[in-house]
Amino acid sequence: MQNLKITLVQAEQSWEQKQANLNHYEALLQSIEATDIVVLPEMFHTGFTMNAVELAEEGEDGVALTWLKKMSKAKNAAFYTSYIAKEDEFYFNRGVFVEPNGRITHYDKRKLFTLASEEKTYKAGKVKSRILYKGWKIQFQICYDLRFPEISRNGMVDHKSAKFDVLIYVANWPERRNSHWKSLLQARAIENQCYVVGVNRVGVDGKELTYSGDSAVYNANGSMISNIEPFHEIVQTVELEYDNLTEFRSQLAFLKDV
């Protein structure tokens, strides 16, 4: 199995300014050469806002998906992030995994952040979302989901194969609770014996909340294998090694006991 290159984009976000954010990401993405997956923060082109009525997009022809499809094809890499989606009369904080061939997999955030009254604007998703990409099993999560290990529990499908190899979180996680973010990312990696990727924003949002980023990649042993400085915009590519993952799981075969 080939290794997987994941690029973390720890960026500032302009509050509710879609085009400004898209222009900014395009500038940041110029530094990327070869990668398999690019990960952008939660609600990537608006910031974490409850202004869904004005900012939501329907179908696959909206600003968010049109741009993501264009960039995915240009970079020959899949993109994962979230945006505000409208479906029927409901609004969702919708994660999307966009592949260079145009295929889109979506994941609606399951745990809504009641401290910000997210549940009063958005409808919670009901199901997990996993995908097989370049031989890797990947599960998607969004921000507050991180606090609920029961919705990201790994295990064995059979005697050889785990349910997933990589768990990806996108977030707008405030700096005041960054110790929770870092601790929980590491915990998810250890308990699930998988790679965990967490991408968070930096800067100050429209509610005057400060974000430190602290984006990171952890391996199955809970060791950080990225080196991303907090409070700064950083674009970093990290290679996930499949042989190391399978060897670690075979030596410490805890998943079979789940």
N, C-alpha and C positions, 0 to 999 in steps of 0.2 A: 504493500500500500504506500502511495506517495505521501510525503509530508504536506501539511496545509499551511499556507501563509495567510495570516490575518492582519489587516492594517487597522489600527485604532486611530480614530480622528477625534482628539480631545480639543474641542473648539468653543469659542464664545458664540452666543446666539443673539441676534438682534430681536427685540421684543415685538412679536407679531408682524415682522417685516419679511415676508416670504422671499421676495427677489433679492433683497440685501443678503439674506442668509445663503441663498443659492449661489450668488456671485462670490461670496466669501469662501464657501466650500470649494468652488471650482479653483480658486486661487490656491487653497491648501492642498488640493488633490494633484496639483501639477508636479509635486515632488515624488509622487508614487510611481514606481517603475513596475516591477512584476509582483503581483499579489493575486490571491484567490478570492478573498472576501474583504470588503471594506465595511467598517462599522461606524455609524454616526450616532450622535446622542438622541435621546428620546425627543419626540415632537421636533424633528430636526430643523424645520424651516419656519417655526413659529415661536419656539420656547414653550414651556409647560403652562398653558393658558386654559382657562375655562370659557374663553370666547369662541365656543364652537359654532354658534349660529353664523358668525361672519367668516370664519376661517375654514370650516369643514369643506371637504371635497368628495364628490360622488363619482363612482365608476372608476375606470382606468385612464380617463383622459384629463384628469385634473393636473394641476401644476406639479404636485409631489411625485406621482408615479411617472408622469411624462419625463421629468428631469432624471429620476432614478434610472429609468430604462435607457435614457440617452447616455448617462455616465457609465452605467454598467457595460454597455456595448463599447463605449470609447476606451474604457480601462480593461476590458475583457476580464471582468471580475464581478462577482455577486456583491450586492449591497444589502445590509440589514440596518433598519432604523424604524422609527414609528412616526405617524402623522395623524391628524384629525380626520377621520372618515365619517361620512354619513351614509347610512343604509336604511331605506324606508324612512321612518320618522325618528330613528335612533342615531346617536353619535357614539363613536368608538375611538379609544386611543389604540390605534391599529398598528401593530408591527408588520413590516413587509420585508420579505426576502426576495430581491429582484435579481434574476440571473441574466447573463449576457444574451441568452437566446430569447429573452422576453418573458420567460415563465415567472409567475409571481405566486409566492406562498404567503398567506397572511396569518397573523396571530393577534387576537384581540386581548388586551390586558385583562387578566382575570381578577387581580386584587386591586381595587381602586382606592386611592389615597384619601381616606375620610378626613384626615387632618386638614386637607385643602378642599374638602367637599367635592372631590372629583366624582363621587357617585351620584351627585345631584345633576351633573351634566352628561356624563358618559354611562353607557351600558357596559356591564362587565361581560367579558368573554366567558365561555363555559368549557372550552376544550383546550387541551395542550396542542402544540404544533411542533412536529418534528419533520425533518427532511433528510434524505440521503443525498449528499453533495460531494462529488469526487471521491466517493467511497467512505466518507465520514458521516456518521449519524449526528445530527445537530438538533438541539432543542432551543427554542426561542423564549425569552422572558423580557419583561419590561419593569424596570425600577422597583416599585413597591412589592412586586412579586417576590423579590429577594428575601423578604422577611418570612416567607411561608414555605418551608422546605417540603411540605407535603405535596406541593404541586410540581416539584422538580425532583422526584425520587427516582433514582436509577435502580437498576436491577438487571438480572440476566434474562435474555430472551431464550437462550439455550445454554448448553455447557461451554460454548465458545464466545458468545456475543452479548455485549451489554446493550441496554435500550438506547443509550446515546453516548457519544464520545466527547462532545463539546456542548457547553451550556453558555449561551450568549445573553448578556443583559445590556440594555440601553437605558440611560437614566438622565433625569434632572434631579440629582440628589444633593441637597444643601450641605454646605461645608460644616454647619453646626453639628451635623450627625455623621461626619465622614469616618469616624472610628467604627461606627456600625457598618457602613458600606464596606470598608476594608475587611473587617472581621467576618462578615457574612459571606463575602465573595470567597474568602479562603475556606470557610466552613463548607460551602456548597461543593468546592473542589474535593475536599477530603472525604466527605460523606458519600459523594457520588463517584469517586475515583474517576474523575474526568477533568479535562481542561475547562476552566471557567474564564470567560472573557467579559470584562465589565467596562463599558465606555460611558463616561459622564462628562457633562459640560463644565466650562469655567466661566468666570465673569459674574455679572450682577444682572438679575432679570427685572422685569417690570414691576415686581412686587418688592423690590429692594432686597431680595435674597441673594447671598453670595455662594458661589459654587467653586470648590477646590479641584474638581476633576477627579484626581486619584484613580484614573483609569488604569487597568492592570490586567495581566494574564497570569493565572495560577495553573500549575500542573496538578496531576492527580495526587501528588504527595503534599499539596498545599503550599508549595514553594512558588514565589513570584518569579516569573521568567521574563518579565518586561522591565523597562526602566524609564518610566514616564514621570517627569517632574510635575508636582501639583501646581495649580494656579496659573499655568502657562498653556498656550496653545501648542500642541504637540501632535505630529503625525508619525506613528511608529509602526513598523511591520515586525511581527513576531512569527516564528516558524514553529508549528506544532509537530512533534515527532511521533508518528504512529507506533513505531517499534518500541519506543520507550514506554508508551502508554500500555501496550499489550503485555510487555514484560513486567511492568509494575503490577498490573492486575493479576497476572499469573502467580507472582511471588506472594502477594497479599490478596488472596481470593475472598474478599469480604462480600462482594456483591451477590454471590451465590446464596448468602444467608439472609438476604432481604425478604 
